[in-house]
Amino acid sequence: MSVSLRVLDDGAWVSVNDAREVSVSELWRLDAPAFCGCDLPDFVVENVLSVGADGRTVSAKVYGQCIACGETGTPGWVPVGRLSDGEFTDIARERVVLPVRNDS
């Protein structure tokens, strides 16, 4: 089953099957030791650059800033949800530490 993944509104949203599912201005806790010197960066998402799926995991490459140290940039691919039978299930990004994948 195919699923449409897109970035909408100049990087403000991740769209799954033409529904806005993940927005910028969220605060995510990341496991991203290569991004900044903070143990677990509190990262505010400012722009979604791209979105993709690796198996059932939907990930986004985002630009933003660590609110603790001020470092800005793109930490890598961050999981934002899961696909099951063509349906998107959101990850509770405000409650979990999100692992960052640094491959292209």
Backbone as CSV, one residue per row, in Angstrom:
resi,resn,N_x,N_y,N_z,CA_x,CA_y,CA_z,C_x,C_y,C_z
1,MET,0.845,-1.165,0.000,0.000,0.000,0.000,0.896,1.235,0.000
2,SER,0.629,2.158,-0.911,1.447,3.362,-0.979,0.856,4.462,-0.094
3,VAL,1.777,5.260,0.427,1.417,6.374,1.308,2.117,7.613,0.777
4,SER,1.390,8.708,0.689,1.951,9.968,0.222,2.553,10.735,1.397
5,LEU,3.859,11.016,1.317,4.564,11.806,2.325,5.070,13.074,1.649
6,ARG,4.732,14.238,2.208,5.170,15.509,1.631,5.440,16.528,2.727
7,VAL,6.205,17.546,2.348,6.404,18.722,3.192,5.490,19.804,2.631
8,LEU,4.683,20.419,3.497,3.718,21.439,3.060,4.019,22.807,3.658
9,ASP,3.431,23.819,3.048,3.433,25.193,3.552,4.832,25.702,3.876
10,ASP,5.720,25.579,2.872,7.100,26.078,2.998,7.828,25.508,4.206
11,GLY,7.610,24.228,4.489,8.327,23.567,5.570,7.651,23.620,6.912
12,ALA,6.385,24.000,6.957,5.680,24.111,8.236,5.037,22.806,8.688
13,TRP,4.808,21.864,7.768,4.090,20.636,8.101,4.668,19.427,7.380
14,VAL,4.547,18.263,8.030,4.693,16.975,7.371,3.285,16.498,7.065
15,SER,3.047,16.188,5.798,1.743,15.705,5.359,1.842,14.208,5.080
16,VAL,0.863,13.458,5.594,0.752,12.029,5.321,-0.621,11.800,4.707
17,ASN,-0.618,11.294,3.465,-1.880,11.085,2.737,-2.744,12.349,2.728
18,ASP,-2.100,13.485,2.449,-2.766,14.783,2.331,-3.401,15.288,3.626
19,ALA,-2.933,14.806,4.765,-3.380,15.314,6.070,-2.163,15.871,6.806
20,ARG,-2.283,17.070,7.339,-1.194,17.679,8.107,-1.074,16.947,9.438
21,GLU,0.096,16.325,9.658,0.272,15.474,10.834,1.306,15.986,11.833
22,VAL,2.400,16.578,11.358,3.496,17.019,12.229,3.821,18.465,11.872
23,SER,3.860,19.340,12.893,4.108,20.755,12.603,5.413,21.241,13.221
24,VAL,5.866,22.388,12.737,7.019,23.049,13.338,6.564,23.711,14.638
25,SER,7.480,24.338,15.325,7.252,25.008,16.608,7.016,24.026,17.745
26,GLU,7.318,22.748,17.512,7.246,21.767,18.591,8.609,21.681,19.265
27,LEU,8.612,21.283,20.516,9.849,21.076,21.261,10.083,19.573,21.385
28,TRP,11.200,19.104,20.848,11.535,17.680,20.860,12.796,17.475,21.682
29,ARG,12.848,16.403,22.445,14.072,16.000,23.142,14.767,14.968,22.265
30,LEU,16.022,15.256,21.899,16.747,14.420,20.948,17.908,13.680,21.579
31,ASP,18.154,12.490,21.073,19.383,11.768,21.356,20.285,12.035,20.151
32,ALA,21.026,13.147,20.217,21.818,13.611,19.075,23.156,14.151,19.544
33,PRO,24.056,13.266,19.995,25.334,13.742,20.538,26.188,14.523,19.538
34,ALA,26.008,14.299,18.247,26.802,15.024,17.255,26.247,16.418,16.971
35,PHE,25.026,16.723,17.421,24.409,18.014,17.110,24.964,19.143,17.975
36,CYS,24.981,18.937,19.288,25.502,19.968,20.192,26.070,19.290,21.435
37,GLY,26.597,20.065,22.348,27.232,19.526,23.541,26.277,19.123,24.647
38,CYS,24.998,19.371,24.481,24.019,19.020,25.519,23.795,17.502,25.548
39,ASP,23.581,16.961,26.746,23.348,15.519,26.870,22.130,15.076,26.064
40,LEU,21.014,15.729,26.254,19.781,15.464,25.502,19.212,16.810,25.076
41,PRO,19.552,17.263,23.866,19.108,18.585,23.430,17.585,18.733,23.451
42,ASP,17.120,19.860,23.977,15.729,20.280,23.831,15.702,21.123,22.566
43,PHE,15.135,20.566,21.523,15.251,21.094,20.173,13.908,21.655,19.718
44,VAL,13.874,22.946,19.380,12.648,23.522,18.836,12.751,23.466,17.305
45,VAL,11.753,22.851,16.694,11.728,22.659,15.249,11.259,23.947,14.579
46,GLU,12.077,24.457,13.652,11.751,25.694,12.954,11.326,25.459,11.508
47,ASN,11.783,24.351,10.889,11.459,24.094,9.489,11.635,22.616,9.187
48,VAL,10.685,22.047,8.455,10.805,20.674,7.959,11.433,20.751,6.577
49,LEU,12.573,20.083,6.405,13.294,20.127,5.135,12.879,19.004,4.200
50,SER,12.690,17.794,4.743,12.258,16.659,3.934,11.665,15.592,4.838
51,VAL,10.958,14.672,4.210,10.290,13.602,4.939,10.448,12.315,4.140
52,GLY,10.542,11.199,4.845,10.673,9.913,4.170,10.291,8.791,5.103
53,ALA,10.278,7.585,4.567,9.945,6.406,5.360,11.045,5.366,5.198
54,ASP,11.386,4.732,6.292,12.322,3.617,6.311,11.540,2.446,6.891
55,GLY,11.007,1.605,6.020,10.101,0.572,6.498,8.815,1.215,6.970
56,ARG,8.448,0.969,8.211,7.222,1.547,8.770,7.449,2.861,9.496
57,THR,8.697,3.260,9.693,9.002,4.489,10.434,9.043,5.694,9.504
58,VAL,8.254,6.714,9.825,8.274,7.983,9.094,9.238,8.904,9.837
59,SER,10.210,9.446,9.100,11.202,10.349,9.686,11.233,11.651,8.920
60,ALA,11.654,12.702,9.619,11.767,14.016,8.994,13.157,14.574,9.241
61,LYS,13.680,15.250,8.248,14.907,16.022,8.415,14.444,17.440,8.684
62,VAL,14.847,17.979,9.823,14.349,19.277,10.263,15.498,20.215,10.601
63,TYR,15.197,21.497,10.573,16.126,22.540,10.994,15.554,23.160,12.261
64,GLY,16.432,23.469,13.206,15.953,24.112,14.415,17.083,24.507,15.337
65,GLN,16.733,24.665,16.621,17.682,25.190,17.596,17.538,24.482,18.929
66,CYS,18.675,24.202,19.580,18.678,23.710,20.960,18.398,24.904,21.866
67,ILE,17.371,24.806,22.687,17.018,25.954,23.520,17.952,26.120,24.713
68,ALA,18.754,25.095,25.031,19.676,25.206,26.158,20.962,25.939,25.776
69,CYS,21.571,25.539,24.631,22.870,26.120,24.280,22.813,27.067,23.081
70,GLY,21.716,27.053,22.333,21.565,27.953,21.198,22.073,27.421,19.875
71,GLU,22.657,26.223,19.850,23.146,25.638,18.594,21.994,25.493,17.602
72,THR,22.238,25.878,16.342,21.226,25.738,15.299,21.736,24.803,14.222
73,GLY,20.804,24.198,13.496,21.189,23.339,12.385,20.229,22.191,12.201
74,THR,20.722,21.190,11.486,19.950,19.996,11.158,20.588,18.804,11.855
75,PRO,19.917,18.231,12.859,20.528,17.136,13.600,20.583,15.817,12.843
76,GLY,19.757,15.616,11.844,19.681,14.358,11.108,18.226,13.955,10.936
77,TRP,17.987,12.685,10.640,16.630,12.169,10.457,16.029,11.813,11.800
78,VAL,14.870,12.389,12.110,14.207,12.196,13.404,12.883,11.463,13.167
79,PRO,12.638,10.353,13.880,11.360,9.652,13.701,10.198,10.496,14.224
80,VAL,9.112,10.546,13.426,7.949,11.334,13.828,6.674,10.505,13.895
81,GLY,6.713,9.281,13.359,5.515,8.437,13.393,5.770,7.079,12.772
82,ARG,4.713,6.278,12.746,4.778,4.919,12.193,3.626,4.723,11.214
83,LEU,3.846,3.851,10.240,2.803,3.481,9.293,2.352,2.059,9.568
84,SER,1.050,1.850,9.569,0.482,0.517,9.737,-0.769,0.430,8.872
85,ASP,-0.740,-0.461,7.893,-1.859,-0.625,6.956,-2.244,0.692,6.297
86,GLY,-1.253,1.496,5.939,-1.500,2.755,5.259,-1.935,3.899,6.155
87,GLU,-2.030,3.650,7.458,-2.452,4.684,8.409,-1.243,5.190,9.191
88,PHE,-1.232,6.482,9.480,-0.154,7.113,10.230,-0.493,7.139,11.716
89,THR,0.464,6.720,12.539,0.330,6.817,13.993,1.437,7.743,14.485
90,ASP,1.050,8.795,15.153,1.966,9.798,15.675,2.802,9.228,16.815
91,ILE,4.080,9.630,16.893,4.908,9.346,18.065,4.677,10.497,19.038
92,ALA,4.543,10.209,20.309,4.360,11.249,21.330,5.692,11.979,21.526
93,ARG,6.019,12.841,20.562,7.339,13.475,20.538,7.621,14.325,21.770
94,GLU,6.600,14.831,22.430,6.823,15.653,23.619,7.125,14.812,24.856
95,ARG,6.958,13.482,24.761,7.138,12.622,25.929,8.300,11.633,25.837
96,VAL,8.931,11.540,24.672,9.996,10.542,24.491,11.266,11.210,24.008
97,VAL,12.383,10.497,24.163,13.660,10.937,23.588,13.735,10.325,22.195
98,LEU,13.898,11.170,21.197,13.886,10.732,19.810,15.310,10.448,19.325
99,PRO,15.554,9.217,18.854,16.888,8.896,18.321,17.072,9.548,16.957
100,VAL,18.239,10.100,16.708,18.532,10.770,15.446,19.412,9.872,14.602
101,ARG,19.050,9.734,13.333,19.830,8.963,12.354,20.572,9.959,11.488
102,ASN,21.878,9.818,11.361,22.684,10.817,10.654,23.020,10.483,9.216
103,ASP,22.462,9.406,8.653,22.752,9.118,7.253,21.979,10.051,6.336
104,SER,22.354,10.100,5.083,21.706,11.021,4.153,20.328,10.568,3.912
